[in-house]
């Protein structure tokens, strides 16, 4: 048995979710794919996959083996890339993780430009508002807002996103337009953003000259996903505070109306974060260079 080939085939079956799709993507006979996986299981003495007529399910042992072996495959791919000629195009799988509204409003609209430059790089985009473990989840890099406080990681600044406080016209018609942050505490419903990592309500911040106000979740509701947070405002459920780029279109169409515009909090910094690696792959380096050039100081221009 060619163990390395068997591991590659096993990983492709896991990623494809079926032996037939894995065989097609590898341009191999289905019987060969099945035989290599069975040989790997016999070699290890454990069942990696549960097979039925309709689906393939990974076993707990298979999941553990996939997690560790996929890292080895990635390292081998990176080693090969590092010894490739300098003129060769970057290629291979690049796993990027990013928050929901930042993905849909900032990164995804710009990705055609990156794909045109690097057609041999396969982007696997993880989209959610939770905070991923780059090392543990085998992620190449993340776009992250807030403070760059993880000393074990490298953070490249991408820009600063301004905030906007807004609500739907039908909500404001019913409740009135606030003229001071204090009015949100008593006369309005707030749709708060809840941190997926801590479960805590993220307070609204307001600043006008030397005056500062912080308002937590009072009457209203909490949502822990950024696109749904905006959807709640569009539905007229209350006042939200979010990044301007997330509601640019809705404001332009009159679906949301800015309020308390004179009370602007400081813009929110964004970073491209990745682990330190002396043997950085060509594809990750290409994305870092592209992203920092494409997005540095442009979060505010996505408004």
Buried (B, 14 or more C-beta within 10 A) or exposed (E): EEEEBBBBBBBBBBBBEBBBBBBEEBEBEEEEBBBBBBBBBEEBEBEBBEBEEEEBEBBEBBEEBBEEBBEEBBEEBBEEBEEEEEEEEBBBBBBBBBBBBBBBBBBBEBBEEBEEEBEEBEBEEBBBBEBBEBEEEBBBBBBBBEEBEBEEBBBBBBBBBBBBBBBBEEBBEEBEBBEEBEBBBEEBBBBBBBBBEEEEBBBBBBBBEEEEBEBEBBEBBBBBBBBBBBBBBBEBBBBBBBBBBBBBEBBEEEBBBEBBEEBBBEBBBBBBBBBEEEEBBBBBBBBBEBBBEBBBEBBBEBB
